[in-house]
Amino acid sequence: MVEEILDELRERMDKSIEALRRDFNRVRTGRAVPSLLDGVKVSCYGTSMPINQVATVTAPESRLLLIQPWDLSIMGDIERAILKSELGLTPMNDGKIIRISIPMLTEERRKELVKLVRKMSEEAKISIRNARRDANDMLKELKKESEISEDEFYRRQDEVQKITDERVEKIDEVTAAKERDVMEV
């Protein structure tokens, strides 16, 4: 039972870290990466769909994204979705392909993005701490029902804290790497 609690704890914490990485992919750095448009939803065919389900997104150069729709009739829909997104990108349509030139980031914008990255990081740490609290609550419940001894309870609590510290350290590493990426000119 105790091992199940620890396995669930590890799984929840790892999911939080993966979610943070996905969120970081949507933070614009200054280089063109297809994952930059992952959060953009296109309204077409009577529904809202992710851009990668209606077009091929590639980055042939470090400052250029190419979007090639599978159906040319939805090019206007894709352009509108990109313009409505909070990415601050301007698409150029030539009838077959949409080109997006990624402008250089200003120093001020880079600092704002670092603040955003830190905020996302803190939200992930909160999620990690919530998972730790839930695991500790389950351990307390087992101790209360006399399913584990008091010594075992404290040993497992230390183990939960060790797992938490490892995951928080991993978040700090991922955050530092993203901050370096954002500040890189």
C-alpha angles and dihedrals in degrees: 000000000000092000089052090055091051093046091051089048092053091047094050092047093048090051089053091053092048090050089052091052091051090049090050090054088064093054108098115234106176097267123094112247124165091228087067088082096046093106094050114107120199119211105219139129088025095298142075114254135176112259092242089062094059102034146020113253118200137168107214092169134026092254102034135077121192121202117193111187117214089219114040091205091074097054091105090051091052092048092050091049092052092047091049093049117094092240095101093227127145116212121212116208122204096176097264106036134030114220123200118192111206109220123215114266119242119234090249092052091048090055090050090051091050088054089050091049091051091049091052089048092052091050089053090050090051089053090050092050091049090054089050091051092050092050091049090049090053090049090050089051091052091049091048091052089047093241090128131029123247091250090052090048093056092043091053092045089056089050091052089051091049091052089048093050091051092052093046089051089051090052090051090052093049091046094049090050092051092047090053089049093051095046093047111108 
